[in-house]
Amino acid sequence: MIELVVALVAGGLTAWLLRRSVKRRAESAAQGDTIRVPCLLRLPAREGRRLRGHMLIGPDVMACLT
């Protein structure tokens, strides 16, 4: 029973934090600002490996950063 309560609290907290960051990102995009989105980058030279990076998205910019 305790495990269920802990799982529900952790799930609720995770959903709240993700929803808050998505909402902030959506508001910035609606204002025309450049937003930074975390992503995984796959490099052709490194078969099967992925690097953590960020994608910059804006009205006049779309770039991937590692």
KEKESE-182458 format. One line per field, with one value per atom (N, C-alpha, C): residue number from 1; residue in three letters; atom name; x, y, z. Coordinates in Angstrom, 3 decimals. Atoms other than C-alpha are relative to their C-alpha. Example, Ala and Ser with C-alpha at 12.3 -4.5 7.8 and 13.67 -1.06 7.14 Angstrom:
num	[1; 1; 1; 2; 2; 2]
residuo	[ALA; ALA; ALA; SER; SER; SER]
atomo	[N; CA; C; N; CA; C]
c1	[0.890; 12.300; 0.900; -0.820; 13.670; -0.770]
c2	[-1.190; -4.500; 1.200; -1.190; -1.060; 1.090]
c3	[0.000; 7.800; 0.000; -0.060; 7.140; 0.730]
END
This chain:
num	[1; 1; 1; 2; 2; 2; 3; 3; 3; 4; 4; 4; 5; 5; 5; 6; 6; 6; 7; 7; 7; 8; 8; 8; 9; 9; 9; 10; 10; 10; 11; 11; 11; 12; 12; 12; 13; 13; 13; 14; 14; 14; 15; 15; 15; 16; 16; 16; 17; 17; 17; 18; 18; 18; 19; 19; 19; 20; 20; 20; 21; 21; 21; 22; 22; 22; 23; 23; 23; 24; 24; 24; 25; 25; 25; 26; 26; 26; 27; 27; 27; 28; 28; 28; 29; 29; 29; 30; 30; 30; 31; 31; 31; 32; 32; 32; 33; 33; 33; 34; 34; 34; 35; 35; 35; 36; 36; 36; 37; 37; 37; 38; 38; 38; 39; 39; 39; 40; 40; 40; 41; 41; 41; 42; 42; 42; 43; 43; 43; 44; 44; 44; 45; 45; 45; 46; 46; 46; 47; 47; 47; 48; 48; 48; 49; 49; 49; 50; 50; 50; 51; 51; 51; 52; 52; 52; 53; 53; 53; 54; 54; 54; 55; 55; 55; 56; 56; 56; 57; 57; 57; 58; 58; 58; 59; 59; 59; 60; 60; 60; 61; 61; 61; 62; 62; 62; 63; 63; 63; 64; 64; 64; 65; 65; 65; 66; 66; 66]
residuo	[MET; MET; MET; ILE; ILE; ILE; GLU; GLU; GLU; LEU; LEU; LEU; VAL; VAL; VAL; VAL; VAL; VAL; ALA; ALA; ALA; LEU; LEU; LEU; VAL; VAL; VAL; ALA; ALA; ALA; GLY; GLY; GLY; GLY; GLY; GLY; LEU; LEU; LEU; THR; THR; THR; ALA; ALA; ALA; TRP; TRP; TRP; LEU; LEU; LEU; LEU; LEU; LEU; ARG; ARG; ARG; ARG; ARG; ARG; SER; SER; SER; VAL; VAL; VAL; LYS; LYS; LYS; ARG; ARG; ARG; ARG; ARG; ARG; ALA; ALA; ALA; GLU; GLU; GLU; SER; SER; SER; ALA; ALA; ALA; ALA; ALA; ALA; GLN; GLN; GLN; GLY; GLY; GLY; ASP; ASP; ASP; THR; THR; THR; ILE; ILE; ILE; ARG; ARG; ARG; VAL; VAL; VAL; PRO; PRO; PRO; CYS; CYS; CYS; LEU; LEU; LEU; LEU; LEU; LEU; ARG; ARG; ARG; LEU; LEU; LEU; PRO; PRO; PRO; ALA; ALA; ALA; ARG; ARG; ARG; GLU; GLU; GLU; GLY; GLY; GLY; ARG; ARG; ARG; ARG; ARG; ARG; LEU; LEU; LEU; ARG; ARG; ARG; GLY; GLY; GLY; HIS; HIS; HIS; MET; MET; MET; LEU; LEU; LEU; ILE; ILE; ILE; GLY; GLY; GLY; PRO; PRO; PRO; ASP; ASP; ASP; VAL; VAL; VAL; MET; MET; MET; ALA; ALA; ALA; CYS; CYS; CYS; LEU; LEU; LEU; THR; THR; THR]
atomo	[N; CA; C; N; CA; C; N; CA; C; N; CA; C; N; CA; C; N; CA; C; N; CA; C; N; CA; C; N; CA; C; N; CA; C; N; CA; C; N; CA; C; N; CA; C; N; CA; C; N; CA; C; N; CA; C; N; CA; C; N; CA; C; N; CA; C; N; CA; C; N; CA; C; N; CA; C; N; CA; C; N; CA; C; N; CA; C; N; CA; C; N; CA; C; N; CA; C; N; CA; C; N; CA; C; N; CA; C; N; CA; C; N; CA; C; N; CA; C; N; CA; C; N; CA; C; N; CA; C; N; CA; C; N; CA; C; N; CA; C; N; CA; C; N; CA; C; N; CA; C; N; CA; C; N; CA; C; N; CA; C; N; CA; C; N; CA; C; N; CA; C; N; CA; C; N; CA; C; N; CA; C; N; CA; C; N; CA; C; N; CA; C; N; CA; C; N; CA; C; N; CA; C; N; CA; C; N; CA; C; N; CA; C; N; CA; C; N; CA; C; N; CA; C; N; CA; C; N; CA; C]
c1	[0.820; 0.000; 0.870; -0.892; 2.830; 0.668; -0.644; 4.499; -0.930; 0.982; 1.316; -0.102; 0.081; 1.102; 1.252; -1.258; 4.777; 0.048; 0.006; 4.378; -0.948; 0.953; 1.313; 0.526; -0.568; 3.028; 1.139; -1.119; 6.163; -0.507; 0.574; 4.076; -0.663; 0.638; 2.054; 1.009; -1.047; 5.165; 0.714; -0.652; 6.827; -0.895; 0.932; 3.726; -0.114; 0.095; 3.468; 1.231; -1.230; 7.117; 0.106; -0.049; 6.930; -1.017; 1.032; 3.682; 0.418; -0.452; 5.208; 1.071; -1.058; 8.300; -0.541; 0.603; 6.216; -0.815; 0.800; 3.887; 0.897; -0.943; 6.824; 0.596; -0.571; 8.357; -1.029; 1.056; 5.026; -0.270; 0.202; 4.591; 1.132; -1.140; 8.089; -0.106; 0.149; 7.411; -1.107; 1.108; 4.111; 0.416; -0.492; 5.976; 1.034; -0.981; 8.426; 1.435; -1.356; 11.426; 0.604; -0.695; 14.046; -0.058; 0.103; 13.458; 1.051; -1.029; 15.928; -0.654; 0.667; 14.619; 1.050; -0.947; 16.626; -0.356; 0.237; 17.062; 1.211; -1.100; 19.235; 0.429; -0.534; 21.495; 0.694; -0.645; 22.530; 1.003; -1.050; 25.824; 0.278; -0.245; 26.386; 1.359; -1.338; 30.081; 0.039; 0.058; 29.207; -1.265; 1.163; 26.853; -0.543; 0.648; 24.383; 0.198; -0.234; 25.552; -0.796; 0.743; 23.586; 0.614; -0.512; 24.692; -1.147; 1.002; 22.611; 0.349; -0.216; 22.177; -1.248; 1.134; 19.803; -0.281; 0.402; 17.869; -0.547; 0.497; 17.368; -1.030; 1.077; 14.075; -0.540; 0.532; 12.911; -0.507; 0.540; 11.434; 1.013; -1.013; 14.719; 1.182; -1.103; 16.881; -0.522; 0.243; 16.864; 1.366; -1.342; 20.131; 0.085; -0.256; 21.378; 1.336; -1.215; 23.945; 0.294; -0.368; 25.873; 0.552]
c2	[-1.186; 0.000; 1.258; -1.159; 2.383; 0.236; -0.140; 1.679; 0.689; -0.615; 2.689; 1.499; -1.419; 5.986; 0.732; -0.615; 6.747; 0.122; -0.041; 5.879; 1.076; -1.026; 8.121; 1.410; -1.313; 11.053; 0.329; -0.228; 10.658; 0.263; -0.213; 10.396; 1.361; -1.319; 13.483; 1.123; -1.022; 15.508; 0.086; 0.022; 14.436; 0.633; -0.580; 15.310; 1.506; -1.436; 18.717; 0.739; -0.653; 19.561; 0.023; 0.039; 18.449; 0.951; -0.893; 20.331; 1.459; -1.369; 23.484; 0.417; -0.350; 23.365; 0.082; -0.045; 22.623; 1.283; -1.223; 25.525; 1.225; -1.113; 27.907; 0.074; 0.063; 26.758; 0.444; -0.385; 27.189; 1.503; -1.438; 30.714; 0.773; -0.655; 31.673; -0.091; 0.173; 30.265; 0.898; -0.848; 32.180; 1.464; -1.379; 35.422; 0.221; -0.130; 34.714; -0.119; 0.176; 33.979; -1.298; 1.239; 31.364; -0.912; 0.931; 28.285; -1.091; 1.047; 25.573; -1.283; 1.258; 21.994; -1.100; 1.104; 19.039; -1.135; 1.098; 16.149; -0.933; 0.930; 13.158; 0.109; -0.136; 13.556; -1.287; 1.205; 10.577; 0.433; -0.342; 10.978; -1.191; 1.117; 8.877; -0.665; 0.554; 8.427; -0.954; 0.851; 6.822; -0.838; 0.861; 4.015; -0.507; 0.509; 3.222; 0.853; -0.860; 6.020; 1.284; -1.256; 9.080; 0.948; -1.039; 12.347; 0.868; -0.943; 14.578; 1.371; -1.329; 17.977; 0.842; -0.912; 20.885; 0.483; -0.547; 22.167; 1.397; -1.366; 25.905; 0.200; -0.203; 26.726; 1.406; -1.350; 30.219; 0.430; -0.492; 32.393; -0.016; -0.033; 32.641; -0.930; 0.888; 29.962; -1.414; 1.397; 26.169; -0.676; 0.551; 24.638; -1.045; 1.027; 21.609; 0.304; -0.227; 22.041; -1.237; 1.126; 19.373; 0.501]
c3	[0.000; 0.000; 0.000; -0.069; 0.847; -1.352; 1.307; -2.502; -0.992; 0.893; -4.334; 0.268; -0.355; -2.457; -0.462; 0.429; -3.126; -1.521; 1.466; -6.823; -0.513; 0.418; -7.162; 0.263; -0.319; -5.436; -0.958; 0.924; -7.582; -1.412; 1.326; -10.751; -0.123; 0.002; -9.858; -0.022; -0.024; -9.088; -1.347; 1.310; -12.343; -1.061; 0.972; -14.387; 0.179; -0.269; -12.699; -0.500; 0.450; -13.396; -1.519; 1.462; -17.040; -0.614; 0.525; -17.639; 0.149; -0.236; -16.142; -1.004; 0.947; -18.387; -1.428; 1.335; -21.507; -0.164; 0.058; -20.695; -0.162; 0.113; -20.227; -1.402; 1.346; -23.523; -1.046; 0.937; -25.352; 0.061; -0.126; -23.970; -0.663; 0.648; -25.131; -1.518; 1.444; -28.602; -0.534; 0.436; -28.812; -0.073; 0.017; -28.060; -1.086; 1.073; -30.894; 0.465; -0.520; -28.679; -0.529; 0.341; -29.501; 1.215; -1.119; -27.360; -0.152; -0.048; -26.342; 0.487; -0.298; -26.406; 0.135; -0.124; -25.037; -0.956; 0.931; -27.474; -0.012; 0.213; -28.375; -1.455; 1.345; -31.402; -0.405; 0.521; -33.517; -1.053; 0.949; -35.318; -0.908; 0.916; -38.467; 0.221; -0.204; -37.619; 1.198; -1.189; -34.272; -0.051; 0.204; -35.204; 1.331; -1.199; -32.431; 1.233; -1.161; -30.121; -0.145; 0.005; -29.179; 1.013; -0.883; -27.617; 0.477; -0.485; -25.403; -0.544; 0.545; -26.963; 0.144; -0.019; -27.458; -1.409; 1.285; -30.424; 0.260; -0.092; -30.784; -1.099; 0.954; -32.455; 0.196; -0.061; -33.290; -1.354; 1.262; -36.005; -1.138; 1.046; -37.891; 0.290; -0.383; -36.206; 0.226; -0.359; -36.146; -0.057; -0.062; -34.979; 1.108; -1.012; -33.029; 0.664; -0.784; -30.263; 0.827; -0.863; -28.395; 1.302]
END
